[in-house]
Amino acid sequence: MKTIQKYILFSLIGLSAVACKDDQEELGGGEKVEVTFTTEVQTRALTNVTTDIEKDGETMNVFVLESSSITSGQEVPTYQATRQSGSWKSNPALELTSGQKKYLRAFYPYSANIGTPDAIAIEINSQTDYLYTGTTVQATYEKPSVKLTLKHALPILAFNIKKENYDGEGKLEQITIEGKNFYTQGTLNIASGEIKGSTQEKFSITCNNTLSAEGWKEDMPDMFCIPFTSSGSDVNVTFKIDGKDYTCPLPKYGIAQGVKYIFRAAMTAKGITIFDAPELVSLNSDNDDMSQFSYGMLRITHNSLTFTPPTFSGVNITGNIDWGDGKTEIYSTAAQHEYEKDGEKTVTLEMWGAEEVTLPKLTGVTEIDLTEF
């Protein structure tokens, strides 16, 4: 059951990411020790990256920090780590002296122009399956061998189309997506996992599938995408079938990182229809309980010129904000809005995956409607 609190205080002391004793090698003595690490991909996705990353010669970025936190825009020393004989070593070598410790975060695959760890450039044209660590792992002089657990940054959109009352061959040749809030480029924060879209344009994949009355059991056409929300009318999907384009809106839904969304559709003599409720598969979890991606809406009426929305906790949170003055944007923890005119406005937040809401700032708020949250 969802809960609402005015203030939420998390005590995180002592919960820093610590590698298991079995995963670390006890070392001591000598002037310096070299930090090495192994990797594990937290995944349920059958993608090439899960096998590629385990090949010798693969490279990735490792950020070396003095603490577990990331300061916005902070330039952090980044090392190119290479996999050799089952473990990873950085170049230049990361060495520690007695009493010294470092905090590590990682991003795969390696990028020479990585930027800062809170704003790593990503894109979907190459259909790269980006991995990141999220939490930091501590390496010390006494325990320089650690394990980095990586997870998928992007969501996957997949389509399962069946043929009903359609006499054509049903050859699916291409899928194109475009619309408001659909981005092909963005930035990834490898601490929070938050992704911000930056370039809005259409995207297409080439397909070679033949429709059947039963749909597909495997090898469904799919694509990595930047997280976004669809209102049910502002994002369109075009299917090229038997040489002809059929366009229909993507149903109202929030597409969050690390989740595969399988939308079912039907092709008839009248055209193609996408059904509302997709099948959800978590790419980063073994949990089959998809209730964590439930939908909720809340409305906040206020009379302020500056408004900061509430914060949410949950899993794979995504959503859309209607500021009440004709402007909208995708929800983010940094969202804030400046109004041009005085008066009462109603902010509407549609959220997916949010299980708890925190309302710390109530200045100027006249009403909070949680009946649909």
ABEGO torsion letter per residue (X at the ends): XBBBBABBBBBABGABBBBBAAABBBBBEEABBBBBBBBBBBBABBBAAAAAAABBGBBBBBBBBABABBBBGBBBBBBBBBBBGGBBBBOBBBBBBBGBBBBBBBBOBBBABAEBAABBBBBAAAGBBBBBAGBBBBBBAABABBBBBBBBABBBBBBBBBBBGBABAGBBABBBBBEBGBBABBBBBAAAGBBBBABBBBBBBBBBBBBBAAEBABGBBBBBBBBBBBAGAABBBBBBBGGBBBBBBBBBBBBBBGBBBBBBBBBBAAEBBBBABBBBBBAABABABAAAABBBBBBBBBABABBBBBBBBEBGBBEBBBAGAGBBBBBBAABBBBBABBEBBBBBBBBBGBABBBBABABGBABBBAAAX
